Amino acid sequence: MKKKLLYLTDLNYQAKGRVYCEEDIFLTGKLREHFDLVLCHPVNSHRFENDVDTIVFRNTGSTCGFQETYDAFVQRVHAQKLKTFNEFCGKADMCGKQYLLELTEKGYPVIPTVDRIDLFDRLPKAERYVIKPKNGADSIGLCFLSAEKLQQNLPEDGQFVIQPAIDFVYEVSFYFINDTLEYAMYAPDKNVRWKLVPYAYTAEDRAFAERFIGWNSIRNGIQRVDACRTKDGRLLLMELEDLNPYLSILEVDADMRARFVSDLIAALQAY
């Protein structure tokens, strides 16, 4: 008997440079060959949650667009011990941007991050600084400010993170199913962030990404490690997306895409 999956997504979500629904249409088309599958938006999921084996949380877009519904969903997951993929035990973007401060304090290779203006002197000097809301996603609420304007404009309630604007060479993302690195993609032109092509990672690159997967608590799910390559050759973490990472799966080659789908099916069946 096939396992039952509830696949949560928002097929109407608009994202700059990406078409989320195409990715989900492709993936659900493959998954339905192996599972009995129901697809819906998270606002409707409560009607189906107790009738399936696993809930797959995918391209819903930023949860701040349905925050109360999302919070109620997470409460049900924990209270009713619902099986979700990803598991709702992550320590990274799943919980907001607070983890960037923790990783900074622990000396991980991450863009230096603080959340209060009185800690500003801990950051390296830069021409501009990046301000992000801790509960933001998809660049919602992100802005760039000079040091002077930052002092004048930043609220002092700790709801934002502050980082130096790194003059990097390119951005690169590493895509994992559970703890296995499936592929990596990068943007050769840093001015076109979502025009991605496959990236041939080194053993050192792989170890960098795996370090953050090992730090996080998720053992069943899909995660994306986003980093930038600095001009001195280092990789620095930008984000660890452990809730609903966009996969750019339609931009990889056919063999890599088939392997990812096969590994995803195996992970869901084993889970």
DOKOLRO-583201 format. One record per residue (C-alpha): residue number from 1; residue in three letters; x, y, z negated. Coordinates in Angstrom, 3 decimals. Example, Ala and Ser with C-alpha at 12.3 -4.5 7.8 and 13.67 -1.06 7.14 Angstrom:
<rs>
+-----+------+----------+----------+----------+
: seq : type :       c1 :       c2 :       c3 :
+-----+------+----------+----------+----------+
:   1 :  ALA :   12.300 :   -4.500 :   -7.800 :
:   2 :  SER :   13.670 :   -1.060 :   -7.140 :
+-----+------+----------+----------+----------+
</rs>
This chain:
<rs>
+-----+------+----------+----------+----------+
: seq : type :       c1 :       c2 :       c3 :
+-----+------+----------+----------+----------+
:   1 :  MET :    0.000 :    0.000 :    0.000 :
:   2 :  LYS :    1.297 :    3.468 :    0.904 :
:   3 :  LYS :    2.045 :    5.920 :   -1.875 :
:   4 :  LYS :   -0.089 :    9.059 :   -1.945 :
:   5 :  LEU :    1.582 :   12.458 :   -1.593 :
:   6 :  LEU :    0.160 :   15.903 :   -2.251 :
:   7 :  TYR :    2.216 :   18.309 :   -0.126 :
:   8 :  LEU :    1.928 :   21.925 :   -1.317 :
:   9 :  THR :    2.692 :   24.725 :    1.115 :
:  10 :  ASP :    1.352 :   27.965 :    2.549 :
:  11 :  LEU :    1.106 :   27.648 :    6.310 :
:  12 :  ASN :    0.238 :   31.343 :    6.620 :
:  13 :  TYR :    3.208 :   32.683 :    4.661 :
:  14 :  GLN :    5.144 :   35.347 :    6.561 :
:  15 :  ALA :    8.899 :   35.424 :    6.020 :
:  16 :  LYS :   11.437 :   37.599 :    7.772 :
:  17 :  GLY :   13.385 :   35.605 :   10.351 :
:  18 :  ARG :   11.763 :   32.261 :    9.498 :
:  19 :  VAL :    8.574 :   30.441 :   10.420 :
:  20 :  TYR :    7.822 :   28.334 :    7.365 :
:  21 :  CYS :    4.820 :   26.562 :    8.837 :
:  22 :  GLU :    6.819 :   25.026 :   11.700 :
:  23 :  GLU :    9.127 :   23.321 :    9.222 :
:  24 :  ASP :    6.225 :   21.937 :    7.187 :
:  25 :  ILE :    4.301 :   20.784 :   10.251 :
:  26 :  PHE :    7.396 :   18.862 :   11.336 :
:  27 :  LEU :    8.072 :   17.307 :    7.923 :
:  28 :  THR :    4.486 :   16.327 :    7.179 :
:  29 :  GLY :    4.250 :   14.789 :   10.643 :
:  30 :  LYS :    7.117 :   12.479 :    9.683 :
:  31 :  LEU :    5.983 :   11.826 :    6.108 :
:  32 :  ARG :    2.444 :   10.793 :    7.062 :
:  33 :  GLU :    3.886 :    7.808 :    8.914 :
:  34 :  HIS :    5.049 :    6.442 :    5.544 :
:  35 :  PHE :    2.661 :    7.949 :    2.972 :
:  36 :  ASP :   -1.003 :    8.802 :    2.580 :
:  37 :  LEU :   -0.653 :   12.557 :    2.650 :
:  38 :  VAL :   -2.802 :   15.520 :    1.617 :
:  39 :  LEU :   -1.645 :   19.050 :    2.438 :
:  40 :  CYS :   -2.934 :   22.183 :    0.708 :
:  41 :  HIS :   -2.001 :   25.537 :   -0.825 :
:  42 :  PRO :   -1.067 :   25.532 :   -4.543 :
:  43 :  VAL :   -4.232 :   27.498 :   -5.374 :
:  44 :  ASN :   -6.252 :   24.395 :   -4.433 :
:  45 :  SER :   -3.927 :   21.719 :   -5.780 :
:  46 :  HIS :   -5.749 :   21.092 :   -9.074 :
:  47 :  ARG :   -8.485 :   19.236 :   -7.165 :
:  48 :  PHE :   -6.031 :   16.597 :   -5.952 :
:  49 :  GLU :   -3.219 :   16.370 :   -8.519 :
:  50 :  ASN :   -4.560 :   13.393 :  -10.442 :
:  51 :  ASP :   -5.316 :   11.364 :   -7.329 :
:  52 :  VAL :   -1.773 :   11.125 :   -5.932 :
:  53 :  ASP :    1.508 :    9.475 :   -6.857 :
:  54 :  THR :    3.764 :   12.479 :   -6.239 :
:  55 :  ILE :    3.333 :   16.215 :   -5.651 :
:  56 :  VAL :    5.800 :   17.665 :   -3.148 :
:  57 :  PHE :    6.312 :   21.399 :   -3.725 :
:  58 :  ARG :    7.525 :   22.965 :   -0.498 :
:  59 :  ASN :    7.289 :   26.232 :    1.465 :
:  60 :  THR :    4.802 :   28.158 :   -0.655 :
:  61 :  GLY :    6.686 :   31.436 :   -0.385 :
:  62 :  SER :    7.348 :   33.574 :   -3.430 :
:  63 :  THR :    5.258 :   32.421 :   -6.382 :
:  64 :  CYS :    4.818 :   36.030 :   -7.510 :
:  65 :  GLY :    2.083 :   36.175 :   -4.872 :
:  66 :  PHE :    0.006 :   33.724 :   -6.940 :
:  67 :  GLN :    1.705 :   33.979 :  -10.331 :
:  68 :  GLU :   -1.221 :   33.038 :  -12.583 :
:  69 :  THR :   -2.076 :   30.032 :  -10.416 :
:  70 :  TYR :    1.571 :   28.958 :  -10.372 :
:  71 :  ASP :    1.954 :   29.313 :  -14.143 :
:  72 :  ALA :   -1.193 :   27.214 :  -14.681 :
:  73 :  PHE :    0.153 :   24.591 :  -12.264 :
:  74 :  VAL :    3.457 :   24.339 :  -14.125 :
:  75 :  GLN :    1.578 :   23.995 :  -17.429 :
:  76 :  ARG :   -0.441 :   21.096 :  -15.992 :
:  77 :  VAL :    2.726 :   19.460 :  -14.674 :
:  78 :  HIS :    4.216 :   19.376 :  -18.171 :
:  79 :  ALA :    1.009 :   18.717 :  -20.120 :
:  80 :  GLN :   -0.210 :   15.908 :  -17.859 :
:  81 :  LYS :    3.273 :   14.626 :  -16.956 :
:  82 :  LEU :    2.552 :   15.005 :  -13.247 :
:  83 :  LYS :    5.272 :   13.627 :  -11.001 :
:  84 :  THR :    6.635 :   16.430 :   -8.830 :
:  85 :  PHE :    9.336 :   16.678 :   -6.197 :
:  86 :  ASN :   11.101 :   18.916 :   -7.077 :
:  87 :  GLU :   10.983 :   18.056 :  -10.762 :
:  88 :  PHE :   10.022 :   21.086 :  -12.839 :
:  89 :  CYS :   13.074 :   20.958 :  -15.082 :
:  90 :  GLY :   15.424 :   23.176 :  -13.068 :
:  91 :  LYS :   17.547 :   25.901 :  -14.661 :
:  92 :  ALA :   18.094 :   28.061 :  -11.571 :
:  93 :  ASP :   15.689 :   30.056 :   -9.336 :
:  94 :  MET :   12.837 :   27.953 :  -10.676 :
:  95 :  CYS :   13.199 :   30.022 :  -13.847 :
:  96 :  GLY :   14.161 :   33.348 :  -12.272 :
:  97 :  LYS :   17.606 :   34.938 :  -11.927 :
:  98 :  GLN :   18.655 :   34.698 :  -15.574 :
:  99 :  TYR :   20.924 :   31.749 :  -14.742 :
: 100 :  LEU :   23.229 :   34.068 :  -12.772 :
: 101 :  LEU :   24.131 :   35.791 :  -16.037 :
: 102 :  GLU :   24.740 :   32.453 :  -17.751 :
: 103 :  LEU :   26.992 :   31.230 :  -14.942 :
: 104 :  THR :   28.880 :   34.543 :  -14.947 :
: 105 :  GLU :   29.515 :   34.240 :  -18.686 :
: 106 :  LYS :   30.711 :   30.655 :  -18.288 :
: 107 :  GLY :   33.202 :   31.589 :  -15.576 :
: 108 :  TYR :   31.583 :   29.793 :  -12.641 :
: 109 :  PRO :   32.424 :   31.021 :   -9.129 :
: 110 :  VAL :   29.369 :   33.271 :   -8.839 :
: 111 :  ILE :   28.890 :   36.893 :   -7.827 :
: 112 :  PRO :   29.404 :   38.732 :  -11.153 :
: 113 :  THR :   26.016 :   39.543 :  -12.677 :
: 114 :  VAL :   24.672 :   41.598 :  -15.592 :
: 115 :  ASP :   21.157 :   42.721 :  -16.490 :
: 116 :  ARG :   21.705 :   45.866 :  -18.546 :
: 117 :  ILE :   23.247 :   49.187 :  -17.633 :
: 118 :  ASP :   25.321 :   49.174 :  -20.839 :
: 119 :  LEU :   27.109 :   46.080 :  -19.454 :
: 120 :  PHE :   27.817 :   47.774 :  -16.134 :
: 121 :  ASP :   31.544 :   48.129 :  -16.854 :
: 122 :  ARG :   31.876 :   44.314 :  -16.787 :
: 123 :  LEU :   31.291 :   44.353 :  -13.026 :
: 124 :  PRO :   34.042 :   44.969 :  -10.483 :
: 125 :  LYS :   33.878 :   48.411 :   -8.903 :
: 126 :  ALA :   32.017 :   48.618 :   -5.599 :
: 127 :  GLU :   30.626 :   51.254 :   -3.263 :
: 128 :  ARG :   27.123 :   49.866 :   -3.737 :
: 129 :  TYR :   25.357 :   47.534 :   -6.133 :
: 130 :  VAL :   22.562 :   45.038 :   -5.536 :
: 131 :  ILE :   19.505 :   45.235 :   -7.775 :
: 132 :  LYS :   17.136 :   42.228 :   -7.850 :
: 133 :  PRO :   14.089 :   41.541 :  -10.024 :
: 134 :  LYS :   14.667 :   38.436 :  -12.118 :
: 135 :  ASN :   11.433 :   36.889 :  -10.911 :
: 136 :  GLY :   11.884 :   37.915 :   -7.264 :
: 137 :  ALA :   12.311 :   35.815 :   -4.131 :
: 138 :  ASP :   12.660 :   36.356 :   -0.372 :
: 139 :  SER :   14.372 :   39.711 :   -1.048 :
: 140 :  ILE :   11.192 :   41.083 :   -2.666 :
: 141 :  GLY :   12.155 :   44.104 :   -4.748 :
: 142 :  LEU :   15.806 :   43.953 :   -3.708 :
: 143 :  CYS :   17.581 :   47.280 :   -3.214 :
: 144 :  PHE :   21.087 :   48.721 :   -2.911 :
: 145 :  LEU :   22.193 :   51.669 :   -5.036 :
: 146 :  SER :   25.384 :   53.620 :   -5.606 :
: 147 :  ALA :   26.820 :   53.555 :   -9.115 :
: 148 :  GLU :   25.493 :   57.066 :   -9.742 :
: 149 :  LYS :   21.949 :   56.306 :   -8.585 :
: 150 :  LEU :   22.007 :   53.017 :  -10.446 :
: 151 :  GLN :   22.612 :   54.855 :  -13.710 :
: 152 :  GLN :   19.634 :   57.097 :  -12.961 :
: 153 :  ASN :   17.117 :   54.550 :  -11.668 :
: 154 :  LEU :   17.520 :   51.171 :  -13.336 :
: 155 :  PRO :   14.932 :   50.293 :  -16.009 :
: 156 :  GLU :   16.497 :   49.225 :  -19.298 :
: 157 :  ASP :   14.173 :   46.314 :  -20.033 :
: 158 :  GLY :   16.405 :   43.548 :  -18.628 :
: 159 :  GLN :   13.950 :   42.617 :  -15.869 :
: 160 :  PHE :   16.552 :   43.132 :  -13.135 :
: 161 :  VAL :   19.975 :   41.710 :  -12.381 :
: 162 :  ILE :   22.814 :   43.927 :  -11.157 :
: 163 :  GLN :   25.614 :   42.710 :   -8.892 :
: 164 :  PRO :   28.332 :   44.378 :   -6.840 :
: 165 :  ALA :   27.542 :   44.394 :   -3.111 :
: 166 :  ILE :   30.218 :   41.985 :   -1.865 :
: 167 :  ASP :   31.790 :   42.747 :    1.514 :
: 168 :  PHE :   31.730 :   39.094 :    2.569 :
: 169 :  VAL :   32.671 :   37.379 :    5.833 :
: 170 :  TYR :   29.584 :   35.161 :    6.114 :
: 171 :  GLU :   26.864 :   33.403 :    4.128 :
: 172 :  VAL :   26.691 :   29.620 :    3.956 :
: 173 :  SER :   24.055 :   27.268 :    2.544 :
: 174 :  PHE :   24.421 :   23.655 :    1.379 :
: 175 :  TYR :   21.303 :   21.447 :    1.416 :
: 176 :  PHE :   20.878 :   18.564 :   -1.024 :
: 177 :  ILE :   18.389 :   15.753 :   -1.551 :
: 178 :  ASN :   18.819 :   14.708 :   -5.169 :
: 179 :  ASP :   22.604 :   14.877 :   -5.616 :
: 180 :  THR :   23.542 :   14.068 :   -2.013 :
: 181 :  LEU :   24.771 :   16.801 :    0.315 :
: 182 :  GLU :   22.870 :   16.402 :    3.577 :
: 183 :  TYR :   24.231 :   19.252 :    5.704 :
: 184 :  ALA :   25.383 :   22.872 :    5.592 :
: 185 :  MET :   24.393 :   25.898 :    7.683 :
: 186 :  TYR :   25.889 :   29.360 :    7.984 :
: 187 :  ALA :   25.290 :   32.738 :    9.572 :
: 188 :  PRO :   28.355 :   33.677 :   11.659 :
: 189 :  ASP :   26.929 :   37.195 :   12.016 :
: 190 :  LYS :   26.263 :   38.462 :    8.501 :
: 191 :  ASN :   23.943 :   41.132 :    9.897 :
: 192 :  VAL :   21.538 :   38.437 :   11.155 :
: 193 :  ARG :   21.105 :   36.479 :    7.952 :
: 194 :  TRP :   18.656 :   33.838 :    9.200 :
: 195 :  LYS :   20.314 :   33.064 :   12.539 :
: 196 :  LEU :   21.948 :   29.899 :   11.237 :
: 197 :  VAL :   24.097 :   27.259 :   12.890 :
: 198 :  PRO :   25.604 :   24.032 :   11.484 :
: 199 :  TYR :   28.653 :   24.538 :    9.279 :
: 200 :  ALA :   31.575 :   22.093 :    9.114 :
: 201 :  TYR :   32.291 :   22.120 :    5.400 :
: 202 :  THR :   35.584 :   21.097 :    3.820 :
: 203 :  ALA :   36.103 :   18.857 :    0.808 :
: 204 :  GLU :   36.698 :   22.022 :   -1.236 :
: 205 :  ASP :   33.430 :   23.534 :    0.017 :
: 206 :  ARG :   31.596 :   20.350 :   -0.914 :
: 207 :  ALA :   33.074 :   20.326 :   -4.422 :
: 208 :  PHE :   32.002 :   23.958 :   -4.848 :
: 209 :  ALA :   28.379 :   23.171 :   -3.993 :
: 210 :  GLU :   28.265 :   19.923 :   -5.984 :
: 211 :  ARG :   29.453 :   21.760 :   -9.079 :
: 212 :  PHE :   26.200 :   23.740 :   -9.186 :
: 213 :  ILE :   24.037 :   20.723 :   -8.427 :
: 214 :  GLY :   25.760 :   18.963 :  -11.320 :
: 215 :  TRP :   25.140 :   21.947 :  -13.602 :
: 216 :  ASN :   21.412 :   21.953 :  -12.867 :
: 217 :  SER :   18.972 :   19.510 :  -14.466 :
: 218 :  ILE :   17.109 :   18.310 :  -11.363 :
: 219 :  ARG :   17.704 :   14.716 :  -10.323 :
: 220 :  ASN :   14.727 :   14.330 :   -7.976 :
: 221 :  GLY :   14.207 :   17.090 :   -5.455 :
: 222 :  ILE :   15.637 :   19.287 :   -2.711 :
: 223 :  GLN :   18.055 :   22.089 :   -3.586 :
: 224 :  ARG :   19.910 :   24.697 :   -1.572 :
: 225 :  VAL :   23.177 :   26.250 :   -2.727 :
: 226 :  ASP :   23.623 :   29.708 :   -1.146 :
: 227 :  ALA :   27.108 :   31.216 :   -1.174 :
: 228 :  CYS :   29.171 :   33.893 :    0.522 :
: 229 :  ARG :   32.725 :   33.627 :    1.809 :
: 230 :  THR :   34.742 :   36.562 :    0.529 :
: 231 :  LYS :   37.496 :   38.217 :    2.541 :
: 232 :  ASP :   40.112 :   36.523 :    0.357 :
: 233 :  GLY :   38.692 :   33.094 :    1.300 :
: 234 :  ARG :   36.736 :   32.233 :   -1.855 :
: 235 :  LEU :   33.173 :   30.990 :   -2.043 :
: 236 :  LEU :   30.894 :   32.734 :   -4.553 :
: 237 :  LEU :   27.406 :   31.559 :   -5.455 :
: 238 :  MET :   24.603 :   33.890 :   -4.403 :
: 239 :  GLU :   21.623 :   31.719 :   -5.404 :
: 240 :  LEU :   20.769 :   28.177 :   -6.364 :
: 241 :  GLU :   17.298 :   27.615 :   -4.900 :
: 242 :  ASP :   15.787 :   24.708 :   -6.811 :
: 243 :  LEU :   12.050 :   25.351 :   -6.392 :
: 244 :  ASN :   11.058 :   25.468 :   -2.725 :
: 245 :  PRO :   14.116 :   26.057 :   -0.546 :
: 246 :  TYR :   13.602 :   26.696 :    3.147 :
: 247 :  LEU :   15.634 :   24.027 :    4.960 :
: 248 :  SER :   16.273 :   25.399 :    8.479 :
: 249 :  ILE :   15.682 :   21.759 :    9.430 :
: 250 :  LEU :   14.615 :   22.594 :   12.985 :
: 251 :  GLU :   17.952 :   24.326 :   13.616 :
: 252 :  VAL :   20.131 :   21.273 :   12.915 :
: 253 :  ASP :   20.957 :   18.695 :   15.579 :
: 254 :  ALA :   18.666 :   15.718 :   16.181 :
: 255 :  ASP :   20.885 :   13.152 :   14.433 :
: 256 :  MET :   21.297 :   15.283 :   11.328 :
: 257 :  ARG :   17.576 :   16.013 :   11.237 :
: 258 :  ALA :   16.703 :   12.309 :   11.554 :
: 259 :  ARG :   19.113 :   11.431 :    8.736 :
: 260 :  PHE :   17.615 :   14.084 :    6.483 :
: 261 :  VAL :   14.076 :   12.835 :    7.127 :
: 262 :  SER :   15.140 :    9.241 :    6.486 :
: 263 :  ASP :   16.836 :   10.213 :    3.215 :
: 264 :  LEU :   13.824 :   12.263 :    2.135 :
: 265 :  ILE :   11.448 :    9.355 :    2.769 :
: 266 :  ALA :   13.761 :    7.011 :    0.841 :
: 267 :  ALA :   14.023 :    9.463 :   -2.081 :
: 268 :  LEU :   10.244 :    9.848 :   -2.298 :
: 269 :  GLN :    9.662 :    6.108 :   -2.081 :
: 270 :  ALA :   12.249 :    5.406 :   -4.782 :
: 271 :  TYR :   10.823 :    8.159 :   -6.995 :
+-----+------+----------+----------+----------+
</rs>
